Amino acid sequence: MPANDTALPIAVIGAGFSGTMAALHLLAALPGGRPVLLCERAEAFGRGLAYATKAPAHLLNLRAANMSAFSDRPHHFEAWLAGHAAEGVQRTPAGTFAPRGLYGRYLGELLRQAVTAEGRPRLHLVNDAVTDLEPVGGGFILRTEGGQAHRIDGAVLAAGNLAGPGEPRSRFRADPWHVDQAGRLHAHLPVLIVGTGLTMVDAVATLRERGYSGRIIAVSRRGLMPATHAPTEVRPAPNLTTRDLRSLPTLLRRIRHEVADAQAAGADWRGVLDGLRPITDFIWRSLPPAERARFLRHLRTFWDVHRHRMAPPSARAIADEVGRGSLTILAGRIRTITDAEAHAVVTVRPRGTERTVRLDVQCILDATGIGRVSETTDPLLRRLMARGLVRPGPFGLGLDASPDYRAHGTRGIGRLWTLGPLLRGVLWECIAVPDIRNQAAEVAALIAADLERTEAA
């Protein structure tokens, strides 16, 4: 049923990968007269935090072959790379890895094509922070920090990864994505990075690119770093039984058995984990809540470092730093942070000991990863929770939502959908490009069907 010229828009809030893909799929799924608002508080659309970097050393942690924006055109990004000046692209036996900034350029071009498409423009960019969605009728009034107000029929929350709670508290703390805000760094005192995952890998590259030649110390509870991509073939997903999914130890034994079988056949553990990907969300939903909580307490870090791997060039750079002694990886807990006049004094208790180590550092970079919805300070999410339009989902990781991606609130369910990292907890595989692009297509189709039912009523 075609929409008329007075049809209210659907708004997408957030224009990183999640929001960009939601907007593009909505344009394809909605009738021709239905506009789409894409709202982004940052200066650039289509990049988000992950793809706004300009550093060539910040490589995607997925192969280019897996990074197409469209699941029905799996080689789209590779073809785009072939037709553009691809500075910084690294071709390795494990696959081709492109700089994240180049991927942001790719997404930006997809958006520009949508905005400038022939005919009446349907995609409208709102470069402002959305601060509120006020329920009106079956839709909302969308309000922005700059004072704009838009009447909309519904909205898709696509904020991407939430910022952490802003720890540790210190005036020497800096954002690892904006190290320039830390001021000039000198080689006489080390820089401390809190976290040893993929964000740490990028932070080390950023520090070296800025010319910092001093020592870097990275600390996390277990001191684990991401594994490295290697040439591998995906193994078939195992046929898990009800017994396998009854408890975490039983499931872990089954997966270890699959790894042992793969190694006996001359294959690699990576193929086993990659083979689990299509059924990971089924596994997550099938585990009893107590077992999911157990996973978060004890196994999440081990899963993350094996599942989310480094590009081989990034791994070599980190190994070189460790080998030279310019990067120290420390397993332990931060006990105290005290600001002195010109530096921070940090005490760390190394894992497995009762003693503490004193570190005098000039800068502290928080690379602990993704924040939780239950702890977020995001003004829009806080206001939506206060209105009862959304609520934290399982374990407070993301938003509560139903299988059709509708957000749940204390006042019920309305025309508010979500996708991507905000679904963490309801889903488990929801932060990587292959997962999000599929979600975006499904969300768009469900929204189009919902609007058609309403208009036909």
N, C-alpha and C positions, 0 to 999 in steps of 0.2 A: 504494500500500500504506500504510494508515494507521499512524502511529507509535503506540507504546503509551505509557502514562503514565511509564514509566521511561526514555524516550528521552533521551539526553544532549543538551545544547544545542549549537548552533553559536555561537561567539563572534565578535563584530565589534569590532575594537580601533581606537578612534577614532570620535568622534561629530560630526565636521564634516559637510560635505555628502556626502563619499564614504561614510563609515560610516553616516550616517542613511539614505541611499538603499539601501545594501546591506541594512541591517536591515529596512527596510520591504518590500523585494522578497523577502527570505527569508521573512518572515511570510506573504506571499502564495503562495510557491512550495512551502514545506515542509508536510508533513502536519500536521494539527491538534494532535497531541500533542507536537510537537517545539518546544521553547522556543528563544529567541534571547537571548543576552546582548549588550548594547551597553555597551561599556566606554569611559569617558572620564575623563581625569585633570583636565580643567578643570572649573570650577564649573558651567557651563551646557552642556547637551546640544543638539545640532543647530546650533551656531553655528560652532565651530572658530575659528581665528584671524581669518579673513576677515570673518565675519559677527558677531563679538562687539562690534564698534565701535558706539558710540552717536552718533557724529558725523553729523549730516544731510548734511554736505559730502562724506562718503565714499560716493560713488555706485558702484553696480555698473557694470562696464565692458562689460556686455552689456545689450541692450534687454530690457525686461520681457517682451516677446513671445517671447524665447528662453530664459526662466528658469523655465519650468514644471518641477516636480520629476518629471513623468511625460510620457514621450514620446508616449503614446497619448492624453493630454489636454493638448495644446499651449497652451491658454489658461487652464490651471488657476491659475497665479500671477496673471495679469491679472484673472481673476475674483475672486481673493482680495483683490487690491488694491482693486477696486471696492467690496468689502463691508467694508472697514476704513478707519479713519482713517489716511490715507496721508500723513502729514506729511513734507515734504521731497521728495516725488516730483516729478521734473522732466520736463515734456512738451516735446519739441523736434521740429523737422522731421525729425530723424534717428531719432526713436522716443522711447519713454518710458523713463526711467532712475530706478530707485528707490534709496534709501539701502540700503547693505549691512546695516545693523542691522535694517532692516525685513524684509529677506529672511531674516535669522536668526530673527526672530519667526515668520515663515511656516513655516520648517522646524521650529521648536519646537512649533508647533501641530500639525503632522503627527505628530510623535512623541507628543505628549500624547493625540491621538486613538487612536494605536495602543496606548498603555499602558492607556488607560481603556476600550478596546473592550469590548462586551458579551461575556459568557462568561468562561471561565477565562483570566486574563492569560497571554500567551505571551512578551511582550517584557519583559525584566528589565534594569533600568539598574544598572550597576556604576560608581559615581562614585569611581574610584580609578585610579592609574597601574598598568598591567600591566607587570610587570618580567621575566616569564619564561613560556615555554611548554615544559614538560617532557614529552617524548614518553612516552606510556604506552599500550601496545597499539597500536590504530590511531588513537588520539587524543592528547590532551594533558591535563596538569594546568596550568591557568592560575593563576599566582600574581601577587598585587598588592603594591604598596608597603605597603599597610596590613595585610598579613598574611592576606588572603583566599586561599582555594584553591578552584577550581572544576574539576571533571572535565568535559571537553568532547569532542565528537566531531571537531571541526575548528575552524579559525579563519580569519577574513578580516582581513588587515592593511590598514587604511584610515586610515593616519596623516595623509594629506594632504601638504601641502608641508613639507619638512623645514627646520629652521632652518639657517642658514649656519654656518660654522666659528667665528663669534664675533670676526671681524675688524672693524675694526682694534683692536689692543690698546692700550687707553688707559683710565684711570680716568674719563675724561670721555665715554666711549662710552655710549650709551643705546639702548634698543630703540625703533624708530620706532612700534611699536604701544603702547608704554607710556612715552610721553614724560614723564609725570608723575614717573617715577623719576629723571629728570635734575635734579630740584629746581627752584628758582626760576630763571628765565632773565631776563637783563637785556638791554636794547637796546644797550648800549655795545659788545658784542662779537658777531660773527656766529655763527650755527649752521651747521655743515658737515653736509651730507647726502652720503653716499657711494652713488652710484647715481642715475640720472636717469629711471628707469622709473615704472611705476604706483605702486610703494610710495613713491617720492619725492613724487608728486602728493598722496597721502594724508598724508604727513608734513608737507608745507607747510600743508595744511588744518588739521591737528591743532595745529601751532604757532600759527597765527593764532587758532584757536578758544580756545586757552589764554591768549591775550592777549599773546603775544610779538610785538613790533612792530619788532624789529631786522632786520638783513640776514640773508639765507639764501644760502648758496653750495652748489650741487649739482655734484658732480664725477663724471664717468665717463670711461672711456677715449676714447669717441667723442663724448660730449656730446649723444647723441641722445635725444629725448623721444618718447613714444608719439604716433602719429598720432591724429586726431580722427574719431569717427564722423560720417558724413554720410548723407543720403538716397541710397540706392543700390539697384539690383536685382542679384540674384545672377546671374552669368554661368554658362552650362553648363560643366562641367568639360571641359578639353581631352582629346582622345583621344591620350594620350602613347604614343610608340613605344618600343621597346626601345632604340633609339639615343638618344632623349631622356633615358633613365634610366641611360645608361652612365656619364655624367660630370656633375659639378656645373655646369661652365661651359655645357655643352650644354643642360642643363635650365633654367639661368638665362636663356639666350638664348630658349628656347621660351616661357617665362613672360613675358619682356619683349615678345616678339612678340604674345602674347595681350593684354597691357596696351595696346600700340600699336593693335591692332585695336579694342579696346573704346573707346579715346579717339577713334579715327577715326569711330566710330559714335555719338559723343556720350555714351558711358558713362564709368564711373569705375573706377579701378584697384581700388577696394575690392571691387567686384563680382567681379573676377577672382580675388582672394585668397579671398573667401568661397566662390566656386565650387570652389576646390581642396579645401575642407575635407573633403568625403566621401572624397577619394582621398589625403589627405595621408599617412595611415599606409601605404597601398600604396606611395606614392612613397618614403617613408622606408625601408621594408623592401626595396624594389627597388634602391636605390642601393648600390653596393659599399661595404664597411666603410670603405675609405680615403676615399671621397667623403663619407660621413657625418661622418667625423672632420674633413674639410676644411670642411664646412658649420659644424660647431661652432666651428672656429677663426675663420672669416672671415665667415660670413653669418648666424649665429644672431641677433646683435644687430639686424641689419637686418630679419630676419624678425619678431622679437618686436615691434619698434616699429610695424610695419605690421599685424601680425596682432592684437595685443592693444591696442586703442585706448581713448582716453579718451572719457568722456561729454562732450558739448559744453559743459555748464556747468563741468565741471572744467577743460577746455581754456581756456575764457575766463578763469577765475580765475588759471591759471598765466600766460597771456599778459598779464593785467593786472599781475601781480607782476613779470614780466620788463620790461614797459614802464615801470613806475615805478622800476625799478632796485633794488627790494627783494629780488629773486631773481636770482642770477647763475648761469647754466649754463656750466660750465667743462669743456672737453674736455682730459683730461690724465691722468697717472699720479701717484698719491701715492708719493712717494719715502721720506719719513720722517715719523714722528709722535713727538714728545717731549712728555712731560707737564711743564709748569711748575707753579708753586705754585697758581695760580688758573685756569689755562687750558691748552689744548693748542696746541703749535706744530706746524703741518703744512706740509711743503714739497711742492709739486706741480710737476711738469714738464709745462707745457702741450703739447698734441699738436703735433708738427711743429717743436718747438724743442729746444734743448739747455739753455736757461736754466731756473731754478726760481723759483717764486713762494712767498713765505712767507705763511701764513695763521695768525693768532692767533684761535682759536675757543673758545667756552665749552662747546660740546657737539658730539659727533659721532654722527650717526644712521646706522646701517648699513642701507641700503636696496638692497643688491646682489642681493636676490632669493632664489631657492630653493637650498637646500643639496644636496649630493650624498650618496648612500648610502655611497659609498666613504670619505667623510670624516666621516660622522655620529658624534655623541657620544650619540645616543639609546640609553639603557640596554637597552631591549628588542631593538632591531635589532642592537646589538653582541653581545648574548647569543645571539640566534638565529644570527648569523654564526659565533660561536664554537662553537655546537652543530652547525654544518653544515646547519642547516635552511633557511637562505637564503644568498644570495651576491649581490654587486653584479652588475648586468646590464651591457649594452653601455656602454662609456665611463664606468662607475661612476656614472651619473646616477641610476638607480633600481635596483630589484631585478630579477634575472633571473627570467623567467617564460615559460611555454609559452602557446600560443594559447588554452588553456582557463583562463587566469589562475592556474594553479597555480605557486606559487613554487618555484624550483629551488635546491637546496643542494648542498653537496659530498657529502652522504650520500644524494642522490636526491630523489625527489618524494614528499611526503606530503599530508595533508589540511590544506594551508595555501595559501590563495588571497590574491590582492592585486588592487587596482584603484586608479584615480585617479593622482595624481602619482607614486606609487611605481613606476609602470610606465614612467616617462620613460626613454627609451633603447630599450626593447622597442617601444613605441609613441611617436608624437610628439604627436598630439592626444589628450591624456589629462588635462588640467587644467581644462577648462571644463565648466560644468554640462551642456550637451547631450551631451558625450562621456561624462561620468561616469554620468549617469542611465542611458544605454544599457548601459554596462559593468555597472552594478549589477544590472540585469535579467538580463543574460547570466550573470553569476556565480551569482546565486541559482538559475537554472534548472539550471546545471551541477552545483551542490552538491546540489540535490534529486535529480537523476538519479544522482549518485554514491552517495548514501545509499540510494536505492531499490535499486540494483544490489547493494550490500553486504547489505542486509536480505533480499534475495531469494536470496542465495547460500547 
